[in-house]
Amino acid sequence: MSQNDDNNAYWSANMRLIKISLIIWALVSFGFGIILRPMLAGIKIGGTDLGFWFAQQGSILCFLALIFFYAWRMNTLDREHGVDEE
């Protein structure tokens, strides 16, 4: 595999990971917290409805999980392609 092919594979995997992360972010923040909130109103969690919970706390927890997942996956991807920091 040439250096150019390896670079393209690395950036392709990187962009795929970014796109998936952005889709999850949009689904959780806009989808569950705003657009689908009326449909989630009947489900109770923590004394309030699920749509409100996603808008106030669930999206923040999801964002934190996405940050840690992205960092872990990028470290793995860097090691696989030989561009890690160590």
N, C-alpha and C positions, 0 to 999 in steps of 0.2 A: 504494500500500500504506500503510495507516495505521500509526501508531506502535505501537498495540496489537498489530496483526498481525505487525509486525517483531519486537517483543519476544517474542511467542509463538514465532515461528520461531527466534529466537536460543536461547531456553531449551529448545525442543524438540531442536534440534541439540546443545546442550550436554548434555542428559540422555541422548540417544542415545549420545554419545561416552563418557559416564561408564558407562553400562550395558555397552557393548562392552568397555571397559577392565576392568571388574569381572569380566565373564565370562572374559576371557583370564587375569586374575589367578587366579581360582578354578580354572580348568582346569589352569594350570601348577603352582600350589602344591599344591592338594588332589588334582587329577586325576592328573597325571604323577608327583608326588612321593610320594603316599600311596596313593590308590585303585588306580591302574594300575601301580604299581611292580612287582608280580609279573609282569605281562605284559611289562614293559620290561626284565626281568632278563637276558634272553638277548642283548640288544644292548649291545655294549661301546663305551665312549667314554672316553678318557683313562685306561685301565687299570681302570675300574670299570664297573658296569652303568649303563644310561641312567636308570633310576628313581632310583638313588642320586645320580647326577650332577644330575638335576633338583632333588632335595630339597636338595642342598648348595650347588650353584653355579648351575645353570641357571635356577632360579626368581629368584635375585638379579639375574642378567643380564637376564632378561625384565622384571623390575620396573623396572630402570634404563631399558631401552628404552621401556617404557610411560610412564615419567615424561617422557622427552624427546619422545616422540610426542605425548603429551597437551599439553605446553607449546607445541609447534610448531602443533598443530591448533587450540588455543584462540586463539593469536595470529592465525592465519589467519581463524578464525571472528569474532574481535573486529573485525578490519579489514573483513570483509565486511559486518558490521552496524553499523559506525561507532561502536564503543564501545572502540576501542583506546586505549592510554595516551598515544600521541604525537599 
